Amino acid sequence: MAVAELGVVVLDCPDPRALAGFYSEVLGGSVEDQGEWVDLKLPGGQALAFQEAPGFVPPKWPAPDHSQQFHLDLTVQDLDAAEKAVLELGAKPLDTEDRSRSFRVYADPAGHPFCLCAC
């Protein structure tokens, strides 16, 4: 028997509105701004939340001596088209050279790593 149910994944960041806007363009959904906390309600009922974190320091990729903390895997149909779209939205490539793999790693505008996966 489970003790709890996952409510929402929360990303700390310097600008919750901007980061929610980035993920809204990538994943769809509607942004609900509550000041220092912003929710992104996704199609299908999932949600991501963004919390203002003064002094935020983004994770490093790859860095065995510094934990990446977490990352999001985002499933796509076409890696090349999805890559072009996220780069235009402000993502930065972290590990994208190996084009034979089914995934590529990027950082969102606040520095959180995420993968585009054609899995």
C-alpha positions in Angstrom: 0.0 0.0 0.0 1.4 3.4 -1.0 1.9 6.0 1.7 1.6 9.0 -0.7 0.7 10.0 -4.2 2.9 12.2 -6.3 1.4 15.7 -6.5 3.7 17.8 -8.7 7.4 18.0 -9.7 8.7 21.5 -8.6 11.7 23.1 -10.3 13.6 25.9 -8.4 14.6 28.7 -10.7 15.4 32.4 -10.7 12.3 33.4 -12.8 9.3 31.0 -12.5 7.2 32.8 -15.1 9.9 32.6 -17.7 10.7 28.9 -17.1 7.0 28.0 -17.0 6.7 29.8 -20.4 9.6 27.8 -21.8 8.0 24.5 -20.7 4.6 25.6 -21.9 6.0 26.1 -25.4 7.7 22.7 -25.3 4.9 20.6 -23.6 1.7 22.7 -24.1 -0.6 23.3 -21.3 -1.7 26.4 -19.4 0.3 28.6 -17.0 -1.2 29.6 -13.7 0.9 32.4 -12.1 0.7 32.7 -8.3 3.6 35.0 -7.8 6.7 33.3 -6.5 5.1 29.9 -7.5 3.8 29.1 -11.0 2.0 26.0 -12.1 2.0 24.5 -15.6 -1.1 22.3 -16.1 -0.3 19.9 -18.8 -2.7 18.1 -21.2 -3.6 14.8 -19.6 -3.7 16.1 -16.1 0.0 16.1 -15.2 1.6 19.3 -13.8 5.0 21.0 -13.3 5.5 23.8 -10.8 8.2 26.5 -10.8 9.3 28.1 -7.5 11.4 31.3 -7.3 14.7 30.5 -5.6 16.9 33.5 -5.0 20.6 32.5 -5.4 19.7 29.5 -7.6 22.7 27.7 -9.0 22.0 25.4 -11.9 23.2 21.8 -11.8 26.3 20.9 -13.9 26.3 18.3 -16.7 28.1 16.0 -16.8 29.9 16.3 -13.5 30.4 13.2 -11.3 31.4 15.4 -8.4 28.2 17.5 -8.6 24.8 15.9 -8.6 22.5 16.9 -11.5 19.7 16.6 -8.9 17.1 15.4 -11.4 16.2 15.7 -15.1 13.1 15.4 -17.2 12.8 12.9 -20.1 10.5 14.3 -22.8 9.3 11.9 -25.4 9.2 13.2 -29.0 8.4 11.8 -32.4 11.2 13.5 -34.3 14.5 14.3 -32.5 15.8 16.8 -35.1 12.5 18.8 -35.2 12.2 18.8 -31.4 15.8 19.9 -31.1 15.3 22.8 -33.4 12.2 23.9 -31.5 13.8 23.7 -28.0 16.9 25.6 -29.2 14.8 28.3 -30.6 13.0 28.6 -27.3 16.3 29.1 -25.4 17.5 25.6 -24.5 21.3 24.9 -24.6 22.8 21.6 -25.9 24.7 19.6 -23.3 25.2 16.2 -24.9 23.9 16.1 -28.4 26.9 15.0 -30.6 26.1 11.3 -30.8 23.2 11.3 -33.4 22.9 7.5 -33.3 21.4 7.5 -29.8 17.7 7.7 -29.2 18.1 10.7 -26.9 19.9 14.1 -26.6 20.6 16.2 -23.5 19.9 19.9 -23.1 19.6 22.6 -20.4 16.5 24.7 -20.0 16.9 28.5 -19.8 17.5 28.2 -16.0 20.1 25.4 -16.4 18.1 22.3 -15.5 19.1 19.3 -17.7 16.4 17.5 -19.7 16.4 14.9 -22.5 14.5 14.7 -25.7 13.9 11.0 -26.2 12.7 9.2 -29.3 11.9 6.1 -27.3 
